[in-house]
Structure formats: C-alpha cells, structure tokens
Amino acid sequence: MTQPPSSIPARLDSLPWSRWHWRVVLALGVAWVLDGLEVTIVGSFGSVLERTDTLALTASQVGWAGSVYVGGAVVGALLFGRLADTLGRKRLFLVTLVVYMGATVATAFTSGFAGFALCRFVTGLGIGGEYAAINSAIDELVPARVRGRVNLAINGSFWIGAALGALLSLLLLDERVLGPQSGWRVGFLLGAVLAVAILLVRRDLPESPRWLLAHGRADEAERIVAGIEAAVHRRPPATAPAPLGELRATRGRRGAPALREVVHVLLRRYPRRSAFVVVLMLAQAFFYNAIFFTYALVLTRFYAVNEVDVGLYILPFALGNVLGPLLLGALFDRAGRRVMITATYALSGLALALTGVGFMLGVFDALTQTLAWSVVFFLASAAASSAYLTASEVFPLEMRALAISIFYAVGTGAGGFVAPALFGALIQTGSRGHVFAGYVLGAALMLMAAGVAWRLAVNAERKPLEEVAPPLRLGDAADG
C-alpha cells in the first residue's frame, strides 16, 4: 500500500517565525561565522606569517595556504555531504564541528609551512562538511516564504566572523598585548573556544523531519514536528494542511540514493539546473577567494599599510559584506530569484572592473581602496550567498547535501583553489597591471554568471522545497 503524502512539510512551512527558528539560525549559521573567522585570521596574519620570528612564509606560500584550506573544504564537502544524506543532518553538523575544533587548535602549534598547510587542509575539511549539512538542515526547517532572505543572511554571516577575526588580529598583534610572535597562535585557539560553545547549543537541535520521512522514520518525524509546534505555541492542525509538494514516508529505513542515481538526476533530469549552479559557484568562488585571501598582501605591498593595522581595513569591508545579504535578501523572496541573482552578479562584476581600473591608475589610497571594495562586496556578498541558496533548494531531498557538496566542490575547486595561489603570485611580481588582470578575470566570470542566471534561474521563491524539486521516491512506498 502506498503511503499518503505527509502533512509535515506544509506544517513546517506554515509555522510563524519564532524564537525556536532564531535558535536554529544561530546554532547552525555559525558555520559561516567560523569560516569567516578562519579566512580573516589568515588574511590579517598573512604579512605577520612572513616574519622570521613567526613562520617565515613567502607571499606565495601565504597564497598557497589559502588554496590548501579551500582544497580541504572541497574534500570535506564531498565526504561529509554524502554522509549527511546517509546518516542525517544532525550527526554530521556535530561531527564536522569537532573536526574543525581539533584542526584549528593544531594550527596554533605549527612551526613551518608544511605543518601549517596540513592543519589548514584539515580545518577546511571540517568547514566544507559544515556547508553541506548546515545548508540542508536550514532549508528543511525554515518556512518557504522566508527561505531566501534567511539563507542569504546566514551565508552573509561569514562576514561577522571576518569582522571578529579583524578585531582579534588588531588586539592580539598589538605589542602591548601579545605581539606578532604569539598573537597569531592565540587567534587560532580562540576559534576553537567559539566552536565549543556552539557545539553545546547544537546538541539540542532536532534532526530534519523531512530527512526522517525520506528514511522511513515517520513516527520520529511526527514527534519532532509536534515538539516544534509546541515550542512556538501553535497547536497541531485539527485537519492536516494539504501538502503543496508531495513528500511521502517511505516504508522501512532507506539509505541515500546510489551515486549512479545521483549522476542521472544531475545530468539527465536537471542538466540546466546543474550547469546553472556550477557557473554561479565557480564565479563567486574565484571572485571572493582571489581578493580576500590576499587582502592583507595588497594593503601592505601596494599601500604600505603596517601589518598589524590590516584588521582596521577589514572592518568596513566586512560591514559591506554583512549588509548586502541583510538589506537585499528580502528582494530574493519578493522580486524573485532570476531578477536578483542576475542583478547582483552583473553589478558586482562591473563594480570590480571599475575598482580595478582605479587600482591600476593609482587613484586610490588604502582607505578609498577599502571603501571601493566595500561597495563591490555589498553586491557580491548577496550574489555569492544566492549561489549556496540555489544549490540547496533546486535538487531533491534525498540527495540535497550531496548536491550542495558536489557543486561547492566543482565551483570552489576550480575557482577557489586556483585564485589565492594565482593572486599571491601576481602580487609578488609587484606589478599593478598584473594584479589588475586578475581583477578583470574575476569581473568577467561574474558577468558571465549573470547572463547564465537570466536564462537558467529557477523560480523557487516562496515555494515548498518539494514543489521546487519533487522527492525521488514519490511512488517508492509500496508494501512488499
């Protein structure tokens, strides 16, 4: 006998926004804060790590350290993304946080490039795994009507971590506090302290009821949803709301779909969506990683900013990145995905190209260069966040985490891994023209992505996940 469609997705989507939702956002969204903290600490400490009394790295090695971190994130996303679909969202967002904690503590005790790079790789493993498990869980728990703005705001919280990292660098590198020799080590240790606090909060979050339904655990899913309804002071409906998109409880426990089935869905069922997401991910990964991983090097090499003052220039940059998704996020639910993804990618590409011209001509000083970048990334932050939103909502439930990880890996592996090393080498030449060429490449990729978005974007705004991408096993609940 085929199971009837479950009312659980509709009940989750109809819930009023509440303190319970805020707790989910804060506990899970911190993954981006941790990533921002890690990237900014390395960016702010980049010049410090070149000193002979720290790690004595070269500018190229600083760039490679960023690339190795991104490479670890790619591997972690693929590994833990598959496990998140198989074992559940909750198990993985606990495991990945523990991996991150251990690696960032180990980073503080390294003494050379090899050890530092290895620890950065393992730290990336944890952060990459976080992306897949976290984005899946958030989209499956947040009501459809606000999914766009919530997802963008969470992804934009990367820059809260960036601001925190900048402030920590200013404090820790101050000779009156710890100074460069010890301050960079303590910076990594403090990231682990934050992770411990978040781990304690995450323990009380539930498994995704949608994931439980897809894996034959309907009774457990019902108990969790009833508990959520009680937490938001809303009684379960006397008459179950009609499901807007069908999700049926499977009979018996099921594993994640086979890799062959995943490939079929991506390349045969949704080839346009797959191409769209790859382009979005690749463009934003190159754009961001190229500039931010080498941010400190540009300021110190071309604008003679003191290495211990780099954090001051990251703060306005981070502010622009936080405000972009916050102020523009609601438009992704109102004006729609197609319009807003196209607009943010196109405008950020044009803005970077113009800023690059000013950099090459030498019309900026350190402050005005930073302010120009802040405007660029006000737009680019919303664009980059929309790439993760798209990857998490346009593929079926049973393979959502793996889909996120695959496209994160492809885009970030191609764009994010190459970009820091490339820009580190360009900066090391000391030529503004060479660095400008890199900026032009980043701008061109964003403009290309804007064109693809206009043609291929999915109109997912305000729609239940099951309507955007029907589950794989709509009819796979037959008895016997």
N, C-alpha and C positions, 0 to 999 in steps of 0.2 A: 504494500500500500504506500502510495506517495504521500509524504508529509505535506500539510498545507503550508502556505507562506507564513513566516513568522512575523508577528507584530513588533518584535523587538527593535528593528531598525527605525520604524516610524515612531516608536515611543521615545527612543533616544533623540531623534531629530526634533521632536515636538517639545522637549523639555525647555523650560525657561532658563536663561543664563543664571548661574548661581555661584555661591561660594565653593561648591564642590567642583565646578568647572574651573574656577580660578586655581584651585589646588592642583588639578591635573595639569593645567598650563604651566604653573610654576615648577612643579616637580619634574615634569618631562622636558619642558622648554629649556631647562638649564643646560642641556646638552650643547646648545648653541653658545651659551654663555661660556662654557668651558672651552669650546673650540676658539672662541674669540680671545679668551684669556691666553691660551697657549700660543696662538699665532702672534698676538700682540707682544707677549713677553719676548718671544724670539725676535720679532721685528724691532722692538725697542732695545733689546740687548745685542742686536746684530753687530754694531760697532764695538760694543764692550767686549764681545767674544773674540774680536780680532786682537785684543791686547795680549801681550806676552805674559801678563800676570793672571790671565783667565784661561782661555783655551787656545789662544794664538791661531784662530781660524783666519783664512783668507776671505775676501769678499765672495769669491766663487764658492768656497765651502759653506758660507752662510746661505747662499742661494741654494746649494745642493741639500743642505739640511732641511730647508723648506720643501724641496721636491721629495725628499725621502719621507717626510711627515705625510705629505699628500699621498705618496705611494702606499704607505701603511694604511691610510684611511680607505684607499681603494680596495686593498686586500681585505680589510676588516669589514667593509660594507658587503662584499661578496660572501664572505664566510658567515658573518652573523645575520645577514639578510635572509639567507636560506634557512638558517636555524630559527629565525623569528617566525617564519611561515610554518615551520615544522613543530617547534616546541612552544610557541606562544610569545606574545609581545612582552609580557611581564618578566619571564625568566631572562630574556635577553637584555632588557634595559637595566636589569640588576647586574648581570654578568659583565656587560660592556663597561659599566661604570667602575667595576672593580679592576678590570684590565687597565683602564685609564689611570686609576689611582696608583697602581703599582709602578707603571712605567714613568709617570711624571715624578714620582719620588726618586726612582733610579736615575733620572736625568740630572737631578741635583748633585749627584755624586760622581759624575763622569769627569775624566781628566784629559780627554783628547777628542779629535774629530770622529774616530771610529766608534767609540763608546757613545758619544753624543748622538751620532746619526742612528745607531741601533736603537737607543732609547726613544728617539723621535719617531722611528718607524713603529715601535710597539705602541707608543702613545696614539699614533694615528690609527692603529688597529682598533683601539677602543672607541675613538671618536667616530670612525667610519661605521662601526657597528651600531653606535648610538643613532645615527641618522636613519637607518632602515627601521629599527624597532620603534623609535620615537615618533617619526612622522606617520607610520602606520597606526599606532595607538591613538595619536591625537585626532587624526581624521576620522577614526572609527568611533570616537567618543564625543566629538564636538557636533552640535546641531548643524545641519546642512546650510541653513540660512546665513550663518556667520563663518562658515568654514574658511572662506578666502581670507577674510581680514584676520582671523585668529592665526591661521597658518603663517601668513606674512609677518604678523607681529612677532611670533615665536622665532621664525627664521631671522628676523631683524635683531633679535636679542643677542645675536653674535656680537653686536657692537657694544652692548652693555659690558660683555666680557672684555672687549677691546678697550673700552674706557677704564675698566678696572685694572687691566694689565698696564695701561699707560700710567695710571696713578701709582700703582705699585712700583713701576720702574723709577718714577721720579723720587719716591720715598726711599726705596731700597738702594738705589745707586748714589744717593747723597752721601758724601764723605762723613757727614755728621751723624749718619745713621749706621749704615753698613759699608757703603762704598762698593765700587765695581767688583772687587775681588770676591766678596761673599754675597753681595746683594742679588746677583743673578741666580745663585743656588737657592736662596730662600724664596725667590719668586716662584720657582717650580714647586717647592714644598707647600706653599700656600694654596696652590691649585688643588693639591690633594686634600687639604683641610676642607675646602669648599665641597669637594666631591663626597667626603664622609658625611657631611651634614645633609646633603641631598639624598644619599643612599638611605638614610634613616626615614626620610619622608616618603620615598618611593616604595618602601616595603608595604605600605598600607594601601597602595593603589590597586584596583582590581585588574584582572585580565580583561581583554576586549571581549564583550559579549558577542560581537559579530564573529570573531575568530572562534569562539567556543561553539557557536552554532554550526559553523562550517566543519568542525571537527567532532560532531556528534555528541556534544555536551550541552544539550538544550536545557536540562534542569539547572545546571550551574549558571548558564547564561541568564535564565529567568530569575534566579535568586539575586544575581548581581544587579540586574536592571531594577528589580523591586527595591533593593537596598539604595540604589541611586535615587529612585523616585522618593523614597522616604527621606533621604538626605536633603533633597531640595523641597521637601514639604509638599509633595504632589502625590495624590493617590493614584494607583494604577487605574486606567480607564475601565469603566464597567463593560463597555463594548470596545474591543480592541480596535485601534485605528487601522484603516485599510493600508496595507503596505504599498508605498508608492513605487518601490522597486523590490522585486521578489528576492527573499533570502529564506531558504528552507533549511530546517535542521536535518542534517544527514543522519542516516541510521548506522550506528556504530562509529567508533573513532576512526578518523581518516588522517592520513599524512598529507604533506604538501604535494602538489602535482609533480609528476616526473619532469625532469629537465626537458625532455623531448616535447612534452605538452606545453611547457613554458615557451620554448622556442617557437612552437606552432602559433601560440597566441600572439606573440610579439611580431612575428614576421608574416603570418598569414591572416590572422583575424584583425590585427590592429597595426598594419605596416605604416600607415600615415601617422598615427599617434607615436609610434616608436621613433620614426625619423624626426618628428617634431621635438620630442623630448631630448633626443641626442643633441640636436643643434642648440637648444636652449642651454643644456648643461655644459656643453663644450665652450660656448661663447662666454658664459658668465664665469666659468672656472678660469679660463685664460685671463680674462679681464681683471678679476679680483686677485688671483694669486700672483700675477705679473707685477702688479703695483704694490700690493700690501706687504708681501714677504720681503720686498726690497725697499720699503718706505724709508727706513732709517738710513739706508745707504745713500739714497738720493739726497736726503736732507744734509747729511754730513759731508758727502763728496762735492755736491754742487752748490750748496748754500752755506757751508761752513758752520752748520749747527753743532753745538757741543753735544757729544754723545750722550751725556747724562740728561740733556734737556729735550731729547726726542719725544718723550712722553707728552710734553706740553703741546706739541703739534699734532699728536694723535687724537687729543680730546675733541677739537672741533670737527675733525674728520669722522670720528666715531659718532658724534652728535648728528651729523648729516645722515649717516647710515641708519641710525635708530629712527629718526623722524620720518624718513622716506616710507617704510612699510606702515608705520603708525598712521600717518596722515593720508596716504594713498590707498591703504588696504581696503577701506570700505568701498572704494570705487570698483574693486575687482568683483565684489558681490552685486553692485548696482549697475555700473556701465557694462560689466561683463569681462570675461577672461580675454577674448580676442582683442578688444579695443585696448585694454590696459597693458597686456603683455606686449603688444606691438608698440604702443606709445612709449613705455618705459625702456624697452630695449633700444628703440631708434633714438630717443632723446639722449640717453646716456652715451651711446656711441658718438653722436655728434658733439656732445659736450666734451668728451675725452679728446676728440680730434682737435677742437679749438684750444683746449688747455695745453695739448701737446705743442701746438704752434707757439703759444706764449712761452712755454718752457724752452723751446729751441731758440727763440729770438732773445731770450734773456730778459723778458719784460717783468717777470715775477721776482719777488724776494721770497724768503722762506714762508712768511706769513701769508702773502697773497697766493702763493702756490698752494698752500694748505687749504685756504678758503675756496680756491677754484676746484680742488679735488673734492672738497666737502659738497659742493653743488653737484658735481658729476655723480658722486656716490649716493646722494639723496635719491636720485633716479635709479642708479644701478642697483642699489640695495633692494628696492621693490622688485626690479627685474629679476635679480638672482633668486630672491625668495619665491617668486612666481614659478621658477623652474622646478623647485622642490615641491611646491604645491601641485603642479601639473603631474609630475611623476607619481605622486602619491594618490591621486584621485581618478586617473583615467584607465586603470587596469584592474582586473578582478581581485576580489578579496583574498582568494586562496594563494595568490602569488604577489600580493601588494608589496610586502617588504623586499622580496627578491627583485621585483621590478625596479623599486627605488634604488636598490644597491647596484643593479646592472647599469642603469643609466647614470648614476653617480660615478660608477667606476669608469664607464666609457668616456663620459664627458670630462671628468676630473682627471682621469688617467692621461687623456690626450692633451687637455688644455692646462690642467693644474700642475701636472708633474713637470711639463716642459717649461712653463712660464717662469717660475722662480730662478731656475738654472740659467735660462736664456737671458733674463733681465740682469741677473748677477754678473754674467759675462759682459753684457752691453755696458753696464755701469762701470765695470772695471776698466774699460777702454778709456773712460774719462771724456767721451765724446757725446755732447748733447744731441748731435744728429743721429747717432746710433740708437740712443735711448728713444728719441722721437720716433724712429722707425718702428720700434716695438709698440709704442702707443698707437701708431697708425694701424698696426696689425690688430690690436685689441679692439679698436673702434670699428674696423671693417667687419670683424666677427660679430659684433653686436648688431650692426646694421643688417648683416645677412640674416641673423636670427629674427630680427623684426619682420623682414619680408616673409620668412617661413611661417612665423606666427600668424600673420594676417591670412595666410592661405590655409593653414592646417590646425589652428587652435580649436580646442573642444569647448563648446558652450556648457561648462559644468556648473556655472553659478547657480546657487540655491537649490541644486538638485541632490537627491539622496545618492549616496555612493553606488547603490545597487541599480539605479537608473542610468548613471553615467557609464558604468561598466558592469553588466549583469554577471553574477557569480558563474563559475564554470560548471557547477553541478546542479543546475536548476531541476533537472529530472533525475538526479542520481540519488534518489532516496527510496527507491522501490524495495519492497520487502523481499527478502530472499535473494 
